[in-house]
Amino acid sequence: MLYHKNKYLKKMKPEIIINILNTLILAALNLNAFSQAETSWKPSKETLEKLTKNQSEINYIEDRVPDYKLPEILVTHEGKKVDNTKMWERSRREEILELFRTNVYGRVPSTPYTRSFKLINEDKNAMNGEATLRQVDITIERGGRSLNIHLTLFVPNKAVKPVPAFLLIDNRGPENTDPERKVKSEFWPAEEVISRGYAIAAFSNSDVDPDNFDDFKNGIHGLLDIVERQPDSWGTIAAWAWGASRCLDYFETDKDIDSKKVAVVGHSRGGKTALWAAAEDQRFAMAVSNESGCGGAALARRKYGETVARINNAFPHWFCMNYRKWSNNEDSMPVDMHMLMALIAPRALYVSSASDDLWADPRGSYLSLYYSLSAFHLYDSKTVLSEKMPPLNKQVISGKVAYHIRDGSHNMLLKDWNWFMDFGDTILK
Ligand code: GTR
């Protein structure tokens, strides 16, 4: 045998040889695990099997993604190439914003209203003295009717003021944002955010507009839609985004908050909203869009996971009526979601996905970010991402953009928030 040709091995006791072999096998396995961890993410076989079993209507197979051509970010309607920030800010950015208002989320009406803030509760000794709690009612009034957005805010007591803040558009109900901190949720990990020197705030999206289709009679629509609704009138996502801006109005009056350093955060339908809020309102310094998928981060033209037709059927109130034109007709849409992300440049943008959440098309979300970089490059040519997706659980940060894909299912967890804050540390501090 080969081993016996080696005089050293010949002299060795068999158990020592077995030990050496075991060590070598373990080392090889570790090496393999390491190289796997470093390879670009792909959906697992098990996840694919689970999702494709007994259904063929929704596509989860990468090879079946159709060829598509994305609309150009840096070419104006007149066909002029945009190669500087002035042109971008003065003309092309506005053109793209208008395209999204007209074709996707709808337009906020110009109805006048009054807005006031009322401190409902303050506790300077919240979280065992670590934070100050403020509960503020933001009241919107028009024509003798009113609506209240209940804002919950914790400010870290030990940090130097004013502090940067994370604002969550909460689409999961107030049990995730308990001001008394009896119920804690990773969806809004207030203690952890406070311990890192940020303020953390949240409002419930349903305060602004309940998440059901009632022909736009309830919520802020009922208050501000005084003229007949048009095909480009605002839908519910635009209403929630508008609500996030009203919270930012409040931050501008709170001396403890640095209102120029506010990150708007949302998960799923909230993640679609966070992107649109930051696109419409340039006061937001950063947007975090977690697993927002169709109508959010994911490129519509890929038709992977949830599609425009599916979302219009399931949630007819989220978008403007014109958005229905793009059901099964994505290639004619004058925008795609890389252009929505471009609207956030040169401010900070975080996109995140989860490995089992193929409904929200992780690859399509990452590619959207990747293709939006041409707008970020107008401000900083050094922002680089690979076209290949990063490995699982590995955050990538370049300039003002960041991305991760976390293992697991559709959710927003402390693990995600820690990465958001790591990126926040490079931008907001
Ligand atoms: C799903 C919807 C997604 C996503 C999600 C959520 O049912 O299809 O677009 O937004 O809800 O908000 O959790």
Residues whose N, C-alpha, C, O or C-beta is under 5 A from the ligand:
A	BS01	GTR	H267 S268 R269 S292 C294
